[in-house]
């Protein structure tokens, strides 16, 4: 029962993913026609994802979706009752830091987008999932696993960026440092709660 909301979240994500590529079959359509249609839809989506000028839109979507899950932490009794790290900053700090990090990430991704876009978008998904796992579903342990995967993915990503554009890698570094700090905050919550 504790993980029901997480299971619903994962299933909804899978359903939405399938919906993006497969629509209801018209009466009389063949399986081959459906497969061709699905492949064409995927290629259209892939071309859209390759457009580096849309990276800031993708980041804005991640920022808004992540923010929706954590917008009421000041009044959330679950969050307020958690034993937190002594390093846990006041809530307003997150509202200042994250937009700055997203801007730096956006510039960094824009400068290296053609080579890193798939990994960059994947890390945005993990980033957004962390907020929902932690704040909306109250699953700090699963969120901790998510953030460790996010850190590993971003260390790999910054290494790729370093080989493409050193400025992009430098701009991406504060994000990884913040993720390391956030993972410490998350770990303390897992250990003491």
PyMOL commands that place a pseudoatom at each C-alpha (Angstrom):
pseudoatom trace, name=CA, resn=UNK, resi=1, chain=A, elem=C, hetatm=0, pos=[0.000, 0.000, 0.000]
pseudoatom trace, name=CA, resn=UNK, resi=2, chain=A, elem=C, hetatm=0, pos=[2.935, 2.312, 0.690]
pseudoatom trace, name=CA, resn=UNK, resi=3, chain=A, elem=C, hetatm=0, pos=[4.096, 2.185, -2.927]
pseudoatom trace, name=CA, resn=UNK, resi=4, chain=A, elem=C, hetatm=0, pos=[0.670, 2.341, -4.590]
pseudoatom trace, name=CA, resn=UNK, resi=5, chain=A, elem=C, hetatm=0, pos=[1.049, 5.984, -5.615]
pseudoatom trace, name=CA, resn=UNK, resi=6, chain=A, elem=C, hetatm=0, pos=[4.502, 5.320, -7.079]
pseudoatom trace, name=CA, resn=UNK, resi=7, chain=A, elem=C, hetatm=0, pos=[3.168, 2.371, -9.067]
pseudoatom trace, name=CA, resn=UNK, resi=8, chain=A, elem=C, hetatm=0, pos=[0.300, 4.518, -10.358]
pseudoatom trace, name=CA, resn=UNK, resi=9, chain=A, elem=C, hetatm=0, pos=[2.808, 7.243, -11.317]
pseudoatom trace, name=CA, resn=UNK, resi=10, chain=A, elem=C, hetatm=0, pos=[5.032, 4.782, -13.217]
pseudoatom trace, name=CA, resn=UNK, resi=11, chain=A, elem=C, hetatm=0, pos=[2.056, 3.177, -14.960]
pseudoatom trace, name=CA, resn=UNK, resi=12, chain=A, elem=C, hetatm=0, pos=[0.699, 6.596, -15.935]
pseudoatom trace, name=CA, resn=UNK, resi=13, chain=A, elem=C, hetatm=0, pos=[4.108, 7.520, -17.361]
pseudoatom trace, name=CA, resn=UNK, resi=14, chain=A, elem=C, hetatm=0, pos=[4.206, 4.301, -19.401]
pseudoatom trace, name=CA, resn=UNK, resi=15, chain=A, elem=C, hetatm=0, pos=[0.636, 4.848, -20.610]
pseudoatom trace, name=CA, resn=UNK, resi=16, chain=A, elem=C, hetatm=0, pos=[1.383, 8.422, -21.674]
pseudoatom trace, name=CA, resn=UNK, resi=17, chain=A, elem=C, hetatm=0, pos=[4.522, 7.225, -23.476]
pseudoatom trace, name=CA, resn=UNK, resi=18, chain=A, elem=C, hetatm=0, pos=[2.521, 4.670, -25.431]
pseudoatom trace, name=CA, resn=UNK, resi=19, chain=A, elem=C, hetatm=0, pos=[-0.168, 7.239, -26.148]
pseudoatom trace, name=CA, resn=UNK, resi=20, chain=A, elem=C, hetatm=0, pos=[2.424, 9.534, -27.689]
pseudoatom trace, name=CA, resn=UNK, resi=21, chain=A, elem=C, hetatm=0, pos=[3.263, 6.893, -30.272]
pseudoatom trace, name=CA, resn=UNK, resi=22, chain=A, elem=C, hetatm=0, pos=[0.175, 4.757, -30.687]
pseudoatom trace, name=CA, resn=UNK, resi=23, chain=A, elem=C, hetatm=0, pos=[-3.316, 6.090, -31.110]
pseudoatom trace, name=CA, resn=UNK, resi=24, chain=A, elem=C, hetatm=0, pos=[-6.507, 4.068, -31.253]
pseudoatom trace, name=CA, resn=UNK, resi=25, chain=A, elem=C, hetatm=0, pos=[-6.533, 1.868, -34.331]
pseudoatom trace, name=CA, resn=UNK, resi=26, chain=A, elem=C, hetatm=0, pos=[-9.103, 2.894, -36.899]
pseudoatom trace, name=CA, resn=UNK, resi=27, chain=A, elem=C, hetatm=0, pos=[-11.544, 0.152, -37.797]
pseudoatom trace, name=CA, resn=UNK, resi=28, chain=A, elem=C, hetatm=0, pos=[-10.006, -2.129, -40.390]
pseudoatom trace, name=CA, resn=UNK, resi=29, chain=A, elem=C, hetatm=0, pos=[-6.395, -0.930, -40.081]
pseudoatom trace, name=CA, resn=UNK, resi=30, chain=A, elem=C, hetatm=0, pos=[-3.681, -3.549, -40.230]
pseudoatom trace, name=CA, resn=UNK, resi=31, chain=A, elem=C, hetatm=0, pos=[-0.935, -4.201, -37.741]
pseudoatom trace, name=CA, resn=UNK, resi=32, chain=A, elem=C, hetatm=0, pos=[1.652, -3.232, -40.392]
pseudoatom trace, name=CA, resn=UNK, resi=33, chain=A, elem=C, hetatm=0, pos=[-0.093, 0.115, -40.929]
pseudoatom trace, name=CA, resn=UNK, resi=34, chain=A, elem=C, hetatm=0, pos=[-0.077, 0.675, -37.174]
pseudoatom trace, name=CA, resn=UNK, resi=35, chain=A, elem=C, hetatm=0, pos=[3.639, -0.083, -36.961]
pseudoatom trace, name=CA, resn=UNK, resi=36, chain=A, elem=C, hetatm=0, pos=[4.414, 2.285, -39.859]
pseudoatom trace, name=CA, resn=UNK, resi=37, chain=A, elem=C, hetatm=0, pos=[2.312, 4.993, -38.213]
pseudoatom trace, name=CA, resn=UNK, resi=38, chain=A, elem=C, hetatm=0, pos=[4.062, 4.457, -34.881]
pseudoatom trace, name=CA, resn=UNK, resi=39, chain=A, elem=C, hetatm=0, pos=[7.523, 4.665, -36.474]
pseudoatom trace, name=CA, resn=UNK, resi=40, chain=A, elem=C, hetatm=0, pos=[6.566, 7.871, -38.308]
pseudoatom trace, name=CA, resn=UNK, resi=41, chain=A, elem=C, hetatm=0, pos=[5.243, 9.392, -35.067]
pseudoatom trace, name=CA, resn=UNK, resi=42, chain=A, elem=C, hetatm=0, pos=[8.494, 8.463, -33.309]
pseudoatom trace, name=CA, resn=UNK, resi=43, chain=A, elem=C, hetatm=0, pos=[10.592, 10.014, -36.082]
pseudoatom trace, name=CA, resn=UNK, resi=44, chain=A, elem=C, hetatm=0, pos=[8.531, 13.225, -35.919]
pseudoatom trace, name=CA, resn=UNK, resi=45, chain=A, elem=C, hetatm=0, pos=[9.003, 13.366, -32.159]
pseudoatom trace, name=CA, resn=UNK, resi=46, chain=A, elem=C, hetatm=0, pos=[12.714, 12.570, -32.515]
pseudoatom trace, name=CA, resn=UNK, resi=47, chain=A, elem=C, hetatm=0, pos=[13.145, 15.449, -34.988]
pseudoatom trace, name=CA, resn=UNK, resi=48, chain=A, elem=C, hetatm=0, pos=[11.339, 17.755, -32.596]
pseudoatom trace, name=CA, resn=UNK, resi=49, chain=A, elem=C, hetatm=0, pos=[13.579, 16.647, -29.726]
pseudoatom trace, name=CA, resn=UNK, resi=50, chain=A, elem=C, hetatm=0, pos=[16.691, 17.300, -31.844]
pseudoatom trace, name=CA, resn=UNK, resi=51, chain=A, elem=C, hetatm=0, pos=[15.831, 21.000, -32.206]
pseudoatom trace, name=CA, resn=UNK, resi=52, chain=A, elem=C, hetatm=0, pos=[18.314, 22.743, -29.913]
pseudoatom trace, name=CA, resn=UNK, resi=53, chain=A, elem=C, hetatm=0, pos=[16.254, 25.930, -29.901]
pseudoatom trace, name=CA, resn=UNK, resi=54, chain=A, elem=C, hetatm=0, pos=[13.537, 24.088, -27.981]
pseudoatom trace, name=CA, resn=UNK, resi=55, chain=A, elem=C, hetatm=0, pos=[15.884, 23.098, -25.132]
pseudoatom trace, name=CA, resn=UNK, resi=56, chain=A, elem=C, hetatm=0, pos=[14.735, 26.083, -23.095]
pseudoatom trace, name=CA, resn=UNK, resi=57, chain=A, elem=C, hetatm=0, pos=[11.110, 24.997, -23.535]
pseudoatom trace, name=CA, resn=UNK, resi=58, chain=A, elem=C, hetatm=0, pos=[11.980, 21.491, -22.302]
pseudoatom trace, name=CA, resn=UNK, resi=59, chain=A, elem=C, hetatm=0, pos=[13.740, 22.992, -19.298]
pseudoatom trace, name=CA, resn=UNK, resi=60, chain=A, elem=C, hetatm=0, pos=[10.785, 25.258, -18.567]
pseudoatom trace, name=CA, resn=UNK, resi=61, chain=A, elem=C, hetatm=0, pos=[8.455, 22.246, -18.687]
pseudoatom trace, name=CA, resn=UNK, resi=62, chain=A, elem=C, hetatm=0, pos=[10.722, 20.354, -16.255]
pseudoatom trace, name=CA, resn=UNK, resi=63, chain=A, elem=C, hetatm=0, pos=[10.895, 23.401, -13.968]
pseudoatom trace, name=CA, resn=UNK, resi=64, chain=A, elem=C, hetatm=0, pos=[7.115, 23.813, -13.918]
pseudoatom trace, name=CA, resn=UNK, resi=65, chain=A, elem=C, hetatm=0, pos=[6.404, 20.088, -13.448]
pseudoatom trace, name=CA, resn=UNK, resi=66, chain=A, elem=C, hetatm=0, pos=[8.974, 19.817, -10.670]
pseudoatom trace, name=CA, resn=UNK, resi=67, chain=A, elem=C, hetatm=0, pos=[7.643, 22.966, -9.039]
pseudoatom trace, name=CA, resn=UNK, resi=68, chain=A, elem=C, hetatm=0, pos=[4.080, 21.650, -9.069]
pseudoatom trace, name=CA, resn=UNK, resi=69, chain=A, elem=C, hetatm=0, pos=[5.115, 18.733, -6.871]
pseudoatom trace, name=CA, resn=UNK, resi=70, chain=A, elem=C, hetatm=0, pos=[6.916, 20.874, -4.307]
pseudoatom trace, name=CA, resn=UNK, resi=71, chain=A, elem=C, hetatm=0, pos=[4.955, 24.109, -4.249]
pseudoatom trace, name=CA, resn=UNK, resi=72, chain=A, elem=C, hetatm=0, pos=[3.317, 23.484, -0.863]
pseudoatom trace, name=CA, resn=UNK, resi=73, chain=A, elem=C, hetatm=0, pos=[6.254, 22.254, 1.244]
pseudoatom trace, name=CA, resn=UNK, resi=74, chain=A, elem=C, hetatm=0, pos=[5.749, 25.081, 3.749]
pseudoatom trace, name=CA, resn=UNK, resi=75, chain=A, elem=C, hetatm=0, pos=[2.289, 23.745, 4.607]
pseudoatom trace, name=CA, resn=UNK, resi=76, chain=A, elem=C, hetatm=0, pos=[2.923, 20.023, 4.030]
pseudoatom trace, name=CA, resn=UNK, resi=77, chain=A, elem=C, hetatm=0, pos=[2.849, 18.306, 7.440]
pseudoatom trace, name=CA, resn=UNK, resi=78, chain=A, elem=C, hetatm=0, pos=[4.776, 15.300, 6.086]
pseudoatom trace, name=CA, resn=UNK, resi=79, chain=A, elem=C, hetatm=0, pos=[7.677, 17.483, 4.958]
pseudoatom trace, name=CA, resn=UNK, resi=80, chain=A, elem=C, hetatm=0, pos=[7.577, 19.735, 8.018]
pseudoatom trace, name=CA, resn=UNK, resi=81, chain=A, elem=C, hetatm=0, pos=[7.742, 16.760, 10.397]
pseudoatom trace, name=CA, resn=UNK, resi=82, chain=A, elem=C, hetatm=0, pos=[10.825, 15.215, 8.758]
pseudoatom trace, name=CA, resn=UNK, resi=83, chain=A, elem=C, hetatm=0, pos=[14.137, 15.282, 10.592]
pseudoatom trace, name=CA, resn=UNK, resi=84, chain=A, elem=C, hetatm=0, pos=[16.379, 17.193, 8.217]
pseudoatom trace, name=CA, resn=UNK, resi=85, chain=A, elem=C, hetatm=0, pos=[20.075, 17.896, 7.897]
pseudoatom trace, name=CA, resn=UNK, resi=86, chain=A, elem=C, hetatm=0, pos=[21.461, 20.864, 9.809]
pseudoatom trace, name=CA, resn=UNK, resi=87, chain=A, elem=C, hetatm=0, pos=[22.623, 22.048, 6.375]
pseudoatom trace, name=CA, resn=UNK, resi=88, chain=A, elem=C, hetatm=0, pos=[19.062, 22.156, 5.023]
pseudoatom trace, name=CA, resn=UNK, resi=89, chain=A, elem=C, hetatm=0, pos=[18.559, 25.707, 3.707]
pseudoatom trace, name=CA, resn=UNK, resi=90, chain=A, elem=C, hetatm=0, pos=[15.322, 27.698, 4.111]
pseudoatom trace, name=CA, resn=UNK, resi=91, chain=A, elem=C, hetatm=0, pos=[12.710, 26.984, 1.453]
pseudoatom trace, name=CA, resn=UNK, resi=92, chain=A, elem=C, hetatm=0, pos=[13.162, 30.284, -0.407]
pseudoatom trace, name=CA, resn=UNK, resi=93, chain=A, elem=C, hetatm=0, pos=[16.768, 29.314, -1.258]
pseudoatom trace, name=CA, resn=UNK, resi=94, chain=A, elem=C, hetatm=0, pos=[15.513, 26.516, -3.506]
pseudoatom trace, name=CA, resn=UNK, resi=95, chain=A, elem=C, hetatm=0, pos=[13.312, 29.018, -5.343]
pseudoatom trace, name=CA, resn=UNK, resi=96, chain=A, elem=C, hetatm=0, pos=[16.387, 31.124, -6.073]
pseudoatom trace, name=CA, resn=UNK, resi=97, chain=A, elem=C, hetatm=0, pos=[18.896, 28.365, -6.843]
pseudoatom trace, name=CA, resn=UNK, resi=98, chain=A, elem=C, hetatm=0, pos=[16.864, 26.149, -9.165]
pseudoatom trace, name=CA, resn=UNK, resi=99, chain=A, elem=C, hetatm=0, pos=[15.989, 28.797, -11.788]
pseudoatom trace, name=CA, resn=UNK, resi=100, chain=A, elem=C, hetatm=0, pos=[19.666, 29.824, -11.929]
pseudoatom trace, name=CA, resn=UNK, resi=101, chain=A, elem=C, hetatm=0, pos=[20.715, 26.193, -12.341]
pseudoatom trace, name=CA, resn=UNK, resi=102, chain=A, elem=C, hetatm=0, pos=[18.118, 25.649, -15.056]
pseudoatom trace, name=CA, resn=UNK, resi=103, chain=A, elem=C, hetatm=0, pos=[19.392, 28.703, -16.974]
pseudoatom trace, name=CA, resn=UNK, resi=104, chain=A, elem=C, hetatm=0, pos=[22.980, 27.448, -16.737]
pseudoatom trace, name=CA, resn=UNK, resi=105, chain=A, elem=C, hetatm=0, pos=[21.867, 23.953, -17.778]
pseudoatom trace, name=CA, resn=UNK, resi=106, chain=A, elem=C, hetatm=0, pos=[19.990, 25.414, -20.724]
pseudoatom trace, name=CA, resn=UNK, resi=107, chain=A, elem=C, hetatm=0, pos=[22.990, 27.363, -22.002]
pseudoatom trace, name=CA, resn=UNK, resi=108, chain=A, elem=C, hetatm=0, pos=[25.220, 24.343, -21.472]
pseudoatom trace, name=CA, resn=UNK, resi=109, chain=A, elem=C, hetatm=0, pos=[22.829, 22.023, -23.302]
pseudoatom trace, name=CA, resn=UNK, resi=110, chain=A, elem=C, hetatm=0, pos=[22.324, 24.544, -26.112]
pseudoatom trace, name=CA, resn=UNK, resi=111, chain=A, elem=C, hetatm=0, pos=[26.092, 24.700, -26.726]
pseudoatom trace, name=CA, resn=UNK, resi=112, chain=A, elem=C, hetatm=0, pos=[26.426, 20.896, -26.970]
pseudoatom trace, name=CA, resn=UNK, resi=113, chain=A, elem=C, hetatm=0, pos=[22.902, 19.855, -27.906]
pseudoatom trace, name=CA, resn=UNK, resi=114, chain=A, elem=C, hetatm=0, pos=[23.480, 17.928, -31.123]
pseudoatom trace, name=CA, resn=UNK, resi=115, chain=A, elem=C, hetatm=0, pos=[25.782, 15.491, -29.302]
pseudoatom trace, name=CA, resn=UNK, resi=116, chain=A, elem=C, hetatm=0, pos=[24.105, 15.228, -25.882]
pseudoatom trace, name=CA, resn=UNK, resi=117, chain=A, elem=C, hetatm=0, pos=[20.401, 15.898, -26.365]
pseudoatom trace, name=CA, resn=UNK, resi=118, chain=A, elem=C, hetatm=0, pos=[19.182, 12.362, -25.589]
pseudoatom trace, name=CA, resn=UNK, resi=119, chain=A, elem=C, hetatm=0, pos=[21.129, 12.147, -22.328]
pseudoatom trace, name=CA, resn=UNK, resi=120, chain=A, elem=C, hetatm=0, pos=[20.241, 15.717, -21.428]
pseudoatom trace, name=CA, resn=UNK, resi=121, chain=A, elem=C, hetatm=0, pos=[16.519, 15.095, -21.896]
pseudoatom trace, name=CA, resn=UNK, resi=122, chain=A, elem=C, hetatm=0, pos=[16.784, 11.814, -19.988]
pseudoatom trace, name=CA, resn=UNK, resi=123, chain=A, elem=C, hetatm=0, pos=[18.393, 13.584, -17.039]
pseudoatom trace, name=CA, resn=UNK, resi=124, chain=A, elem=C, hetatm=0, pos=[15.598, 16.183, -17.146]
pseudoatom trace, name=CA, resn=UNK, resi=125, chain=A, elem=C, hetatm=0, pos=[13.108, 13.331, -16.760]
pseudoatom trace, name=CA, resn=UNK, resi=126, chain=A, elem=C, hetatm=0, pos=[15.025, 11.952, -13.756]
pseudoatom trace, name=CA, resn=UNK, resi=127, chain=A, elem=C, hetatm=0, pos=[15.250, 15.472, -12.334]
pseudoatom trace, name=CA, resn=UNK, resi=128, chain=A, elem=C, hetatm=0, pos=[11.496, 15.983, -12.579]
pseudoatom trace, name=CA, resn=UNK, resi=129, chain=A, elem=C, hetatm=0, pos=[10.780, 12.482, -11.268]
pseudoatom trace, name=CA, resn=UNK, resi=130, chain=A, elem=C, hetatm=0, pos=[12.819, 13.190, -8.130]
pseudoatom trace, name=CA, resn=UNK, resi=131, chain=A, elem=C, hetatm=0, pos=[10.532, 16.071, -7.160]
pseudoatom trace, name=CA, resn=UNK, resi=132, chain=A, elem=C, hetatm=0, pos=[7.434, 13.950, -7.602]
pseudoatom trace, name=CA, resn=UNK, resi=133, chain=A, elem=C, hetatm=0, pos=[8.882, 10.910, -5.841]
pseudoatom trace, name=CA, resn=UNK, resi=134, chain=A, elem=C, hetatm=0, pos=[10.031, 12.959, -2.872]
pseudoatom trace, name=CA, resn=UNK, resi=135, chain=A, elem=C, hetatm=0, pos=[7.436, 15.703, -2.407]
pseudoatom trace, name=CA, resn=UNK, resi=136, chain=A, elem=C, hetatm=0, pos=[4.245, 14.330, -3.969]
pseudoatom trace, name=CA, resn=UNK, resi=137, chain=A, elem=C, hetatm=0, pos=[4.586, 10.606, -3.237]
pseudoatom trace, name=CA, resn=UNK, resi=138, chain=A, elem=C, hetatm=0, pos=[6.611, 10.941, 0.003]
pseudoatom trace, name=CA, resn=UNK, resi=139, chain=A, elem=C, hetatm=0, pos=[9.104, 8.280, -1.066]
pseudoatom trace, name=CA, resn=UNK, resi=140, chain=A, elem=C, hetatm=0, pos=[12.515, 9.613, 0.034]
pseudoatom trace, name=CA, resn=UNK, resi=141, chain=A, elem=C, hetatm=0, pos=[14.304, 6.268, -0.423]
pseudoatom trace, name=CA, resn=UNK, resi=142, chain=A, elem=C, hetatm=0, pos=[13.160, 5.880, -4.030]
pseudoatom trace, name=CA, resn=UNK, resi=143, chain=A, elem=C, hetatm=0, pos=[13.944, 9.571, -4.587]
pseudoatom trace, name=CA, resn=UNK, resi=144, chain=A, elem=C, hetatm=0, pos=[17.451, 8.959, -3.219]
pseudoatom trace, name=CA, resn=UNK, resi=145, chain=A, elem=C, hetatm=0, pos=[17.985, 6.156, -5.725]
pseudoatom trace, name=CA, resn=UNK, resi=146, chain=A, elem=C, hetatm=0, pos=[16.701, 8.501, -8.437]
pseudoatom trace, name=CA, resn=UNK, resi=147, chain=A, elem=C, hetatm=0, pos=[19.103, 11.286, -7.438]
pseudoatom trace, name=CA, resn=UNK, resi=148, chain=A, elem=C, hetatm=0, pos=[22.073, 8.887, -7.364]
pseudoatom trace, name=CA, resn=UNK, resi=149, chain=A, elem=C, hetatm=0, pos=[21.170, 7.788, -10.905]
pseudoatom trace, name=CA, resn=UNK, resi=150, chain=A, elem=C, hetatm=0, pos=[20.789, 11.460, -11.830]
pseudoatom trace, name=CA, resn=UNK, resi=151, chain=A, elem=C, hetatm=0, pos=[24.244, 12.283, -10.462]
pseudoatom trace, name=CA, resn=UNK, resi=152, chain=A, elem=C, hetatm=0, pos=[25.852, 9.384, -12.341]
pseudoatom trace, name=CA, resn=UNK, resi=153, chain=A, elem=C, hetatm=0, pos=[24.112, 10.340, -15.557]
pseudoatom trace, name=CA, resn=UNK, resi=154, chain=A, elem=C, hetatm=0, pos=[25.186, 13.973, -15.190]
pseudoatom trace, name=CA, resn=UNK, resi=155, chain=A, elem=C, hetatm=0, pos=[28.803, 13.104, -14.426]
pseudoatom trace, name=CA, resn=UNK, resi=156, chain=A, elem=C, hetatm=0, pos=[28.816, 11.111, -17.667]
pseudoatom trace, name=CA, resn=UNK, resi=157, chain=A, elem=C, hetatm=0, pos=[27.097, 14.007, -19.426]
pseudoatom trace, name=CA, resn=UNK, resi=158, chain=A, elem=C, hetatm=0, pos=[29.597, 16.622, -18.202]
pseudoatom trace, name=CA, resn=UNK, resi=159, chain=A, elem=C, hetatm=0, pos=[32.440, 14.418, -19.423]
pseudoatom trace, name=CA, resn=UNK, resi=160, chain=A, elem=C, hetatm=0, pos=[30.844, 14.378, -22.876]
pseudoatom trace, name=CA, resn=UNK, resi=161, chain=A, elem=C, hetatm=0, pos=[30.361, 18.143, -22.737]
pseudoatom trace, name=CA, resn=UNK, resi=162, chain=A, elem=C, hetatm=0, pos=[33.999, 18.655, -21.749]
pseudoatom trace, name=CA, resn=UNK, resi=163, chain=A, elem=C, hetatm=0, pos=[35.091, 17.021, -25.013]
pseudoatom trace, name=CA, resn=UNK, resi=164, chain=A, elem=C, hetatm=0, pos=[32.701, 19.186, -27.053]
pseudoatom trace, name=CA, resn=UNK, resi=165, chain=A, elem=C, hetatm=0, pos=[32.724, 22.597, -25.381]
pseudoatom trace, name=CA, resn=UNK, resi=166, chain=A, elem=C, hetatm=0, pos=[34.573, 23.339, -22.161]
pseudoatom trace, name=CA, resn=UNK, resi=167, chain=A, elem=C, hetatm=0, pos=[32.434, 26.394, -21.393]
pseudoatom trace, name=CA, resn=UNK, resi=168, chain=A, elem=C, hetatm=0, pos=[29.338, 24.183, -21.515]
pseudoatom trace, name=CA, resn=UNK, resi=169, chain=A, elem=C, hetatm=0, pos=[30.953, 21.792, -19.042]
pseudoatom trace, name=CA, resn=UNK, resi=170, chain=A, elem=C, hetatm=0, pos=[31.854, 24.633, -16.665]
pseudoatom trace, name=CA, resn=UNK, resi=171, chain=A, elem=C, hetatm=0, pos=[28.292, 25.961, -16.851]
pseudoatom trace, name=CA, resn=UNK, resi=172, chain=A, elem=C, hetatm=0, pos=[26.941, 22.487, -16.061]
pseudoatom trace, name=CA, resn=UNK, resi=173, chain=A, elem=C, hetatm=0, pos=[29.199, 21.947, -13.044]
pseudoatom trace, name=CA, resn=UNK, resi=174, chain=A, elem=C, hetatm=0, pos=[27.126, 23.985, -10.500]
pseudoatom trace, name=CA, resn=UNK, resi=175, chain=A, elem=C, hetatm=0, pos=[24.148, 21.719, -11.250]
pseudoatom trace, name=CA, resn=UNK, resi=176, chain=A, elem=C, hetatm=0, pos=[26.150, 18.595, -10.369]
pseudoatom trace, name=CA, resn=UNK, resi=177, chain=A, elem=C, hetatm=0, pos=[27.485, 20.235, -7.204]
pseudoatom trace, name=CA, resn=UNK, resi=178, chain=A, elem=C, hetatm=0, pos=[23.927, 21.135, -6.188]
pseudoatom trace, name=CA, resn=UNK, resi=179, chain=A, elem=C, hetatm=0, pos=[22.770, 17.580, -6.923]
pseudoatom trace, name=CA, resn=UNK, resi=180, chain=A, elem=C, hetatm=0, pos=[25.508, 16.241, -4.631]
pseudoatom trace, name=CA, resn=UNK, resi=181, chain=A, elem=C, hetatm=0, pos=[24.336, 18.618, -1.903]
pseudoatom trace, name=CA, resn=UNK, resi=182, chain=A, elem=C, hetatm=0, pos=[20.690, 17.663, -2.506]
pseudoatom trace, name=CA, resn=UNK, resi=183, chain=A, elem=C, hetatm=0, pos=[21.610, 13.978, -2.304]
pseudoatom trace, name=CA, resn=UNK, resi=184, chain=A, elem=C, hetatm=0, pos=[23.148, 14.635, 1.127]
pseudoatom trace, name=CA, resn=UNK, resi=185, chain=A, elem=C, hetatm=0, pos=[19.910, 16.314, 2.266]
pseudoatom trace, name=CA, resn=UNK, resi=186, chain=A, elem=C, hetatm=0, pos=[17.896, 13.405, 0.882]
pseudoatom trace, name=CA, resn=UNK, resi=187, chain=A, elem=C, hetatm=0, pos=[20.182, 10.809, 2.503]
pseudoatom trace, name=CA, resn=UNK, resi=188, chain=A, elem=C, hetatm=0, pos=[19.855, 12.440, 5.936]
pseudoatom trace, name=CA, resn=UNK, resi=189, chain=A, elem=C, hetatm=0, pos=[16.077, 12.299, 5.602]
pseudoatom trace, name=CA, resn=UNK, resi=190, chain=A, elem=C, hetatm=0, pos=[16.210, 8.612, 4.650]
pseudoatom trace, name=CA, resn=UNK, resi=191, chain=A, elem=C, hetatm=0, pos=[18.513, 7.755, 7.556]
pseudoatom trace, name=CA, resn=UNK, resi=192, chain=A, elem=C, hetatm=0, pos=[16.685, 9.659, 10.299]
pseudoatom trace, name=CA, resn=UNK, resi=193, chain=A, elem=C, hetatm=0, pos=[13.062, 9.188, 9.310]
for i in range(1, 193): cmd.bond("trace and resi %d" % i, "trace and resi %d" % (i + 1))
show_as sticks, trace
zoom trace
